[in-house]
Amino acid sequence: MNDLTPARLRELKREGTMRPYDLAAQLGFPEAALVEAELEHGTVRLDPTLNRLIPAVQSLGEVMALTRNRSCVIEKVGTYNDFRDGDHAAMTLDREIDLRMFPRHWVHAYAVAAEGKDGPRRSIQVFDAAGDAIHKVHLRETSDLAAWEALCRDLALPDQQTPSAFGERSPVEGAKINEDRAQALRDEWVRMTDTHQFNTLVRRLKMNRLGAYRIAGEPLSRRLSVDAVNLLLEGIHADGHKVMLFVGNMGCIEIHSGGIETLKPMGPWQNVLDDRFNLHLRLDHVAEVWLVDKPTKRGPAISVEAFDEEGGLIFQCFGMRPEIGGDPDAWASFATALPAGVGE
């Protein structure tokens, strides 16, 4: 690893065909270190503060927003609108680019300009303290280049040379169960009036999401077959269900609201390839799937949720509410008919 200077990292990026995420994993480097190898070579280190960065991104006009975890990538085309800042959580509220952002994880940010086969490629890339990607914004042909130049100038940090000291990656928290509070979980679960109350409930009972699902039991949670994930996507596509699909990581969650028009499997990946919405999911990473029913003032919020072998959340899928085009009864019938896990 000692010979992997910034110059050598730049060579490896240009010589190979691997995506930066995969190249970084192969080299054992944080992905952000590959980006920093381009400082003063087309990359500018930016202030990652959300209330400066997101309004500047909004000024770019139409872009593609990308959020990923180890098993799933979501990409949405649109414009960042209706930014709402907060100390612990922030959001953009738009039908196309709908984000929930957690500022403490937005540690490193860069404006990246690189030559692509079709000309210059420009993006904003944000990483956490360990150098793992949190969120990326890719400019499109119609994006405002004057706004891009202003963003690079106005948000540039004074130090554009010193390499960042990236920390250790936080381990994934597996299922956390508190057997002594199982009945309290069930009793309080059925009294919820909003899905946002769930995280507070399980934390207070010294559990987490996956642990709560494992211990609650039916009718609150039911384990599904891992095959249910592909059947879920195929059914949404075939039957025209309108859903809210949540994909993210510790620092950002990106939401697709709508249907699926084009589904194309490729090897271990299942891919949604719609005009303004792409999803790339590693089906072979899915280790645990749950059908979950949470009560709300509007009626039951029924979701299908997938986890990897370490207990990391891959995605959540809910039916859309009727006031925004969903059919809760059709969604409930479809979701509850997905196959149960073996032995469940």
C-alpha positions as CSV (number, residue, x, y, z in Angstrom):
1,M,0.0,0.0,0.0
2,N,3.0,2.4,0.5
3,D,3.3,3.0,-3.2
4,L,-0.3,4.2,-3.5
5,T,0.5,7.9,-3.7
6,P,-2.1,10.3,-5.0
7,A,-0.4,10.2,-8.4
8,R,-0.6,6.4,-8.4
9,L,-4.2,6.4,-7.3
10,R,-5.0,8.7,-10.2
11,E,-3.3,6.3,-12.6
12,L,-5.3,3.3,-11.3
13,K,-8.5,5.2,-11.7
14,R,-7.7,6.1,-15.3
15,E,-6.3,2.7,-16.2
16,G,-9.2,0.6,-14.9
17,T,-12.9,0.2,-15.7
18,M,-14.0,-0.4,-12.1
19,R,-16.4,2.0,-10.4
20,P,-14.7,4.0,-7.6
21,Y,-16.7,2.2,-4.9
22,D,-15.4,-1.2,-6.2
23,L,-11.9,0.0,-6.7
24,A,-11.7,1.5,-3.2
25,A,-12.9,-1.8,-1.8
26,Q,-10.3,-3.8,-3.8
27,L,-7.5,-1.5,-2.6
28,G,-8.7,-1.4,1.0
29,F,-8.9,2.4,0.8
30,P,-11.8,4.7,1.7
31,E,-13.6,5.8,-1.4
32,A,-13.1,9.4,-0.3
33,A,-9.3,8.9,-0.5
34,L,-9.7,8.2,-4.2
35,V,-11.6,11.4,-4.6
36,E,-8.9,13.3,-2.6
37,A,-6.2,12.0,-5.0
38,E,-7.7,14.4,-7.5
39,L,-7.4,17.5,-5.3
40,E,-5.9,20.3,-7.5
41,H,-6.6,17.9,-10.5
42,G,-10.2,18.8,-11.1
43,T,-11.5,18.2,-7.5
44,V,-12.3,20.9,-5.0
45,R,-12.8,20.2,-1.2
46,L,-16.1,21.8,-0.1
47,D,-17.8,22.9,3.1
48,P,-20.2,20.0,3.8
49,T,-22.5,22.0,6.0
50,L,-26.0,21.2,4.8
51,N,-27.5,24.7,5.0
52,R,-24.8,25.9,2.6
53,L,-24.4,22.9,0.4
54,I,-28.0,21.9,-0.4
55,P,-29.2,25.4,-1.4
56,A,-26.1,25.6,-3.7
57,V,-27.1,22.3,-5.2
58,Q,-30.6,23.5,-5.7
59,S,-29.3,26.3,-7.8
60,L,-27.8,23.7,-10.2
61,G,-31.3,22.9,-11.6
62,E,-32.0,19.4,-12.8
63,V,-29.5,16.8,-11.6
64,M,-29.3,13.1,-10.7
65,A,-29.3,12.3,-6.9
66,L,-27.6,9.1,-5.9
67,T,-27.6,7.3,-2.5
68,R,-26.3,3.9,-1.7
69,N,-25.5,1.3,0.8
70,R,-23.5,-1.9,0.3
71,S,-26.3,-3.7,-1.4
72,C,-28.5,-1.1,-3.1
73,V,-28.2,2.0,-5.1
74,I,-31.0,4.5,-5.8
75,E,-30.8,7.2,-8.5
76,K,-33.4,9.9,-9.0
77,V,-33.5,12.7,-11.6
78,G,-35.0,16.0,-10.6
79,T,-34.3,19.3,-8.7
80,Y,-33.5,19.8,-5.0
81,N,-36.5,21.8,-3.6
82,D,-38.0,22.8,-0.3
83,F,-34.9,22.3,1.8
84,R,-35.6,22.1,5.6
85,D,-32.6,22.3,7.9
86,G,-32.3,20.8,11.3
87,D,-29.6,20.0,13.9
88,H,-30.2,16.3,13.9
89,A,-32.1,15.8,10.6
90,A,-32.8,17.8,7.5
91,M,-34.8,17.1,4.3
92,T,-35.7,18.1,0.8
93,L,-39.3,17.6,0.0
94,D,-40.0,17.0,-3.7
95,R,-41.9,14.3,-5.6
96,E,-38.7,13.4,-7.4
97,I,-35.8,14.2,-5.1
98,D,-37.0,13.4,-1.6
99,L,-34.3,13.1,1.0
100,R,-33.8,12.7,4.7
101,M,-30.3,13.8,5.7
102,F,-28.5,13.4,9.0
103,P,-25.9,16.2,9.3
104,R,-23.4,14.6,11.7
105,H,-22.5,12.1,9.0
106,W,-21.8,14.8,6.3
107,V,-18.1,15.2,7.1
108,H,-16.3,15.4,3.7
109,A,-17.6,17.0,0.6
110,Y,-16.0,17.6,-2.9
111,A,-16.9,19.0,-6.2
112,V,-15.5,16.6,-8.8
113,A,-14.9,17.4,-12.5
114,A,-13.5,14.5,-14.6
115,E,-13.3,13.8,-18.3
116,G,-15.7,11.1,-19.5
117,K,-16.2,9.4,-22.8
118,D,-19.0,11.9,-23.6
119,G,-17.2,15.0,-22.2
120,P,-16.7,16.5,-18.8
121,R,-18.6,14.8,-15.9
122,R,-19.3,17.0,-12.9
123,S,-20.6,15.8,-9.5
124,I,-20.8,16.7,-5.8
125,Q,-19.8,13.9,-3.5
126,V,-20.3,13.6,0.2
127,F,-18.6,11.1,2.6
128,D,-18.7,10.3,6.3
129,A,-15.8,10.3,8.7
130,A,-14.6,6.9,7.5
131,G,-14.6,8.1,3.9
132,D,-17.7,6.0,2.9
133,A,-20.1,7.7,0.4
134,I,-23.2,9.3,1.9
135,H,-24.7,11.1,-1.1
136,K,-23.8,12.1,-4.6
137,V,-25.2,14.7,-7.0
138,H,-24.4,14.2,-10.7
139,L,-24.9,17.1,-13.1
140,R,-26.8,16.6,-16.4
141,E,-26.7,18.4,-19.7
142,T,-29.3,20.9,-18.6
143,S,-27.7,21.7,-15.3
144,D,-26.6,25.3,-14.7
145,L,-22.8,25.5,-15.2
146,A,-22.6,29.1,-13.9
147,A,-24.2,27.9,-10.7
148,W,-21.6,25.0,-10.6
149,E,-18.7,27.5,-10.9
150,A,-20.2,29.6,-8.2
151,L,-20.7,26.6,-5.9
152,C,-17.0,25.5,-6.4
153,R,-15.9,29.0,-5.6
154,D,-18.1,29.9,-2.7
155,L,-18.0,26.6,-0.8
156,A,-14.3,25.8,-1.4
157,L,-12.4,25.3,1.9
158,P,-9.1,27.1,2.5
159,D,-7.1,23.8,2.6
160,Q,-7.1,22.1,-0.8
161,Q,-3.9,20.0,-0.2
162,T,-3.7,18.3,3.2
163,P,-5.0,14.7,3.0
164,S,-7.9,14.0,5.3
165,A,-7.5,11.6,8.3
166,F,-10.3,9.1,7.8
167,G,-11.5,7.2,10.8
168,E,-12.5,3.6,11.2
169,R,-15.8,2.4,9.7
170,S,-18.4,1.8,12.4
171,P,-19.5,-1.8,12.5
172,V,-23.1,-2.7,11.5
173,E,-25.3,-3.3,14.5
174,G,-26.9,-6.7,14.3
175,A,-30.3,-7.5,15.7
176,K,-30.6,-6.1,19.2
177,I,-33.2,-7.9,21.3
178,N,-34.4,-7.4,24.9
179,E,-36.4,-10.4,25.8
180,D,-37.6,-8.9,29.1
181,R,-39.3,-6.1,27.2
182,A,-41.0,-8.2,24.5
183,Q,-44.5,-7.7,25.8
184,A,-44.0,-4.0,26.5
185,L,-42.9,-3.7,22.8
186,R,-46.1,-5.4,21.6
187,D,-48.3,-3.3,23.9
188,E,-46.8,0.0,22.9
189,W,-46.4,-0.9,19.2
190,V,-50.2,-1.3,18.8
191,R,-50.7,2.1,20.4
192,M,-48.5,4.0,17.9
193,T,-50.2,6.7,15.8
194,D,-47.3,7.5,13.5
195,T,-44.5,5.4,12.0
196,H,-41.9,7.9,13.2
197,Q,-42.6,6.8,16.8
198,F,-41.2,3.4,16.1
199,N,-37.5,4.2,16.4
200,T,-38.0,6.1,19.6
201,L,-40.0,3.1,21.0
202,V,-37.4,0.5,20.2
203,R,-34.5,2.6,21.5
204,R,-36.2,3.2,24.8
205,L,-36.7,-0.6,25.1
206,K,-33.0,-1.2,24.4
207,M,-33.6,-2.8,21.0
208,N,-33.3,-1.9,17.4
209,R,-35.4,-2.3,14.3
210,L,-34.4,-5.8,13.3
211,G,-34.4,-7.1,16.9
212,A,-37.9,-5.7,17.4
213,Y,-39.2,-7.4,14.2
214,R,-37.7,-10.8,15.3
215,I,-39.4,-10.7,18.7
216,A,-42.7,-9.0,18.1
217,G,-44.4,-11.8,16.2
218,E,-47.6,-11.7,14.1
219,P,-49.6,-9.7,13.3
220,L,-47.0,-7.0,13.9
221,S,-44.1,-8.6,12.0
222,R,-43.8,-11.8,9.9
223,R,-40.6,-13.1,8.4
224,L,-40.7,-13.6,4.6
225,S,-38.7,-15.7,2.2
226,V,-35.7,-14.0,0.7
227,D,-37.3,-14.7,-2.6
228,A,-40.0,-12.3,-1.6
229,V,-37.8,-9.3,-2.5
230,N,-37.7,-10.2,-6.2
231,L,-41.4,-11.1,-6.2
232,L,-42.0,-7.7,-4.6
233,L,-40.3,-5.8,-7.4
234,E,-41.8,-8.0,-10.1
235,G,-45.3,-7.5,-8.6
236,I,-44.9,-3.7,-8.3
237,H,-43.9,-3.7,-12.0
238,A,-46.5,-6.0,-13.3
239,D,-49.5,-4.8,-11.3
240,G,-48.8,-1.1,-11.2
241,H,-48.6,-0.6,-7.5
242,K,-47.6,2.8,-6.3
243,V,-45.0,2.6,-3.5
244,M,-42.6,4.6,-1.4
245,L,-39.2,2.9,-1.6
246,F,-36.6,4.0,1.0
247,V,-32.9,3.3,0.3
248,G,-30.0,4.8,2.3
249,N,-27.2,4.7,4.8
250,M,-26.5,6.3,8.2
251,G,-26.2,9.8,6.6
252,C,-28.9,10.0,4.0
253,I,-32.1,8.2,2.9
254,E,-33.5,8.7,-0.6
255,I,-37.1,8.0,-1.4
256,H,-38.8,7.0,-4.6
257,S,-42.6,7.5,-4.7
258,G,-44.4,5.9,-7.6
259,G,-44.3,2.7,-9.7
260,I,-41.7,0.7,-11.6
261,E,-41.8,0.8,-15.4
262,T,-38.7,-1.2,-16.5
263,L,-37.2,-4.1,-14.6
264,K,-34.1,-5.9,-15.9
265,P,-32.1,-8.6,-14.0
266,M,-28.4,-8.8,-14.7
267,G,-26.4,-11.5,-12.9
268,P,-26.9,-11.0,-9.1
269,W,-28.4,-7.5,-9.7
270,Q,-32.1,-6.7,-10.1
271,N,-32.4,-3.3,-11.8
272,V,-35.1,-0.7,-12.3
273,L,-34.2,1.3,-15.4
274,D,-36.9,4.0,-15.7
275,D,-36.3,7.4,-17.3
276,R,-35.9,9.3,-14.1
277,F,-35.6,6.5,-11.5
278,N,-32.9,3.8,-11.4
279,L,-32.5,1.1,-8.7
280,H,-29.7,-1.4,-8.5
281,L,-30.2,-4.2,-5.9
282,R,-27.9,-7.1,-5.1
283,L,-30.4,-9.9,-4.6
284,D,-27.7,-12.2,-3.3
285,H,-27.0,-9.8,-0.4
286,V,-30.6,-10.2,1.0
287,A,-30.5,-12.4,4.1
288,E,-33.7,-11.5,6.0
289,V,-37.0,-10.0,4.9
290,W,-39.9,-8.8,7.1
291,L,-43.5,-7.9,6.5
292,V,-44.2,-5.2,9.1
293,D,-47.5,-3.6,10.1
294,K,-47.4,-0.3,12.1
295,P,-50.6,1.5,13.1
296,T,-51.0,5.2,12.2
297,K,-53.8,7.8,12.4
298,R,-54.4,7.2,8.6
299,G,-54.6,3.4,9.0
300,P,-52.0,0.6,8.9
301,A,-48.6,1.3,7.4
302,I,-47.6,-2.0,5.8
303,S,-44.0,-2.4,4.7
304,V,-41.6,-5.0,3.3
305,E,-38.1,-4.5,4.6
306,A,-34.9,-6.3,3.6
307,F,-31.6,-6.8,5.6
308,D,-28.2,-8.1,4.8
309,E,-26.4,-11.0,6.6
310,E,-24.9,-8.5,9.2
311,G,-28.3,-7.1,10.0
312,G,-27.9,-3.9,7.9
313,L,-31.0,-2.4,6.5
314,I,-31.0,-2.6,2.6
315,F,-34.4,-1.0,1.8
316,Q,-38.0,-0.4,3.1
317,C,-41.0,-0.4,0.8
318,F,-44.4,1.0,1.8
319,G,-47.6,1.4,-0.2
320,M,-48.3,5.1,-1.1
321,R,-51.1,6.8,0.7
322,P,-54.4,7.3,-1.2
323,E,-54.1,11.1,-1.2
324,I,-51.0,10.8,-3.3
325,G,-52.1,8.1,-5.6
326,G,-51.8,4.9,-3.7
327,D,-54.2,2.0,-3.2
328,P,-53.7,0.8,0.4
329,D,-56.1,-2.2,0.1
330,A,-54.4,-3.4,-3.1
331,W,-51.0,-3.0,-1.5
332,A,-52.0,-4.8,1.7
333,S,-53.4,-7.7,-0.3
334,F,-50.3,-8.0,-2.4
335,A,-47.7,-7.6,0.4
336,T,-49.4,-10.0,2.8
337,A,-49.5,-12.6,0.1
338,L,-45.7,-12.7,-0.3
339,P,-44.2,-16.0,0.7
340,A,-43.2,-16.6,4.3
341,G,-39.7,-17.7,5.2
342,V,-38.9,-21.3,5.6
343,G,-40.1,-22.6,9.0
344,E,-42.1,-19.4,9.7
